[in-house]
Amino acid sequence: MIQDNKTKKKNLRTALGLLIFIILLFVFTLYNVGVFDRAI
């Protein structure tokens, strides 16, 4: 199966989106647990 540039770009964007989403989720979890003393 040969991947063209469009597919590769789409995969990269999806991976970046997932990564950002996971990081945001992690930060919000830390806030909710109370690691940082700051309201959202």
GILIN-V485724 format. One record per backbone hydrogen bond with DSSP energy under -1.0 kcal/mol. NH is the residue of the N-H (numbers start at 0). CO is the residue of the C=O. If there is no record, write none. Layout:
# GILIN-V485724
nh:NH co:CO
nh:NH co:CO
This chain:
# GILIN-V485724
nh:7 co:3
nh:8 co:4
nh:9 co:5
nh:10 co:6
nh:11 co:7
nh:12 co:8
nh:13 co:9
nh:14 co:10
nh:15 co:11
nh:16 co:12
nh:17 co:13
nh:18 co:14
nh:19 co:15
nh:20 co:16
nh:21 co:17
nh:22 co:18
nh:23 co:19
nh:24 co:20
nh:25 co:21
nh:26 co:22
nh:27 co:23
nh:28 co:24
nh:29 co:25
nh:30 co:26
nh:31 co:27
nh:32 co:28
nh:33 co:29
nh:34 co:29
nh:37 co:35
